[in-house]
Amino acid sequence: MSNETPEPGRPSRRKGYYKRQIELEAAKQGLTVEEYGVYKGSTGSAIKPITSAGGLLFLAILISLFSAGVVGGMIVLLSGEGVTNWVEFTISCAIVLFVVPTSWAYYLKERKAARLRKAAGKTLQPPTRRSSRTDW
């Protein structure tokens, strides 16, 4: 079944929605996708997102420290006597292995974009609208 024609009563899937939003905003502002960086809109967000390189660095460090605490706690649990809940341990490790590199990747992507914009003398205006296209 195609993503373009969803079943009645089911919401349509928007595969690649944020990627297209980045491309639209970058083109609107005369930037390349690489110069634009991470998605800066608030679509799908209950709070205003943090998209500056400094804010993303803070979040990456905070996530890394929290994850280190989780891993340290798990090591203490594994080294002690008693029953170990392997399901919680596996889920915690999977979350750490996904979230920590992702947070640093977002920071590095935005830092590179900020340097490219600065070198080109371009400024970035935050997005003020959702896409006006109805086929998304």
Phi, psi and omega in degrees: 000139184277153177286341183283334182239085181287159177294153177300137178089347179256136177290148179285149178272142181248065181295127180080015183301310183291327176297317178293324178296319177298315180298318180295313181295319179297315180296321180298325182265003178075029180245159170278165178299323179293324178286332181289317178089219183281161180298129186247004179277170180250014177297128180082010182238135179280337179236165179292125183287155175266116184232004177279157180298320179295318178295319179291327175296315178302313180296320179296318178294316180299315179296320179296316179295316178298317180295323176297322176296319178296314179296318177299317177298320179293323178295319177298317179296320181289327182279341180276170178275157178118187183276132176254130178274099185291332179294312179297320179298314181295317180295317179298316179296320180296318179296315180298316182294339179264313189287318184297307179296327179295317180296320178290326178295318177297318178299311182296323178296316181288324178297317178297317180297319179296320178294320179295317179296318181295318180295326180272354180071029181257151176248163183239126174261132178296149180297142182246359185210163169273167178297139180271357180286136184271349183273011179256000000 
